[in-house]
Amino acid sequence: MTSDYESKIKPRSAVERSLENSFYWSAKILAFAIAATLIWITIQVALEAFPAIEEFGLGFLTSSSWNPVENNYGIVPAIYGTLISSVIALLISVPIGLGVAIFLSEDYLPPAIQRTIVFLVELLAAVPSVVYGLWGIFVLIPFLKEISPLQGPGMLPAALILSVMILPTIAAISRDAIINVPGGLRQAAVGLGATRWEAIIQIILPAASSGIIGGIMLALGRALGETMAVTMLIGNANKVDFSVFAPSNTVASLLANQFAEASGLQVAALMYAALILFAITLGVNILAQLLVTRIQKI
């Protein structure tokens, strides 16, 4: 005997079933198309890089020389600059972004003002990178010259600009993760005598940690691949210098600066560098997924 609820359910029509199946297969085809496109791009870049891979092998990853005249190429300074600038940017932007996310997810401001500030924070992500670069050249670098040993473009201004560029990503995603924490957790913490900050630090942030870490890793991926603003500010010096005030280089900046005039083996070396940058960003995304999955299981 069927219940009253089951008797009221109307069977789906043939049109509805057809539309549902069409949507399912369309989504599946598009998902595979995205994966196929990514694989195709990787194969094309690897084929273009093969002459350099054959010529330099893994020595490309340990050499600091970049000499087009002698066809001698190494990627160590660019990898160093890419990683250090991204790490410095994260060290600056993560605490600020997380603080902004907490401030904009709690009832510290009237809703109208809160929505306005949220819009302005997210608007930072829409500013073109070349605008950040110009602001860095004409405002940030002159300011840093007055208060630090910085003499011109270098690692520090590039990292500071990167921190501003990835800040809205961290803040927006972290805020969404905090807002989506069930209200019952907050109420239970308060009911047990926790203060607002105890509830935030001990209950809400751990519950939203998977989303927060995902946002941080997404921001790191952008920092690793950022091109124009970093190219304008980092100095593009192909050497390893441990001073944050010295000019440096990144893989993306190396590609942007040299592709226009490259030829022969240099093109293959640049493609090899692009393949390495792709591997780094892919590794970051895989690590992010593993971290999020592990945290969700805890």
PyMOL commands that set and color helices and strands:
alter all, ss='L'
color gray80, all
select helices_A, chain A and resi 4-8+14-61+76-105+111-126+129-147+155-179+183-191+196-207+209-225+228-233+251-261+265-297
alter helices_A, ss='H'
color red, helices_A
select strands_A, chain A and resi 66-67+72-73
alter strands_A, ss='S'
color yellow, strands_A
deselect
rebuild
show_as cartoon
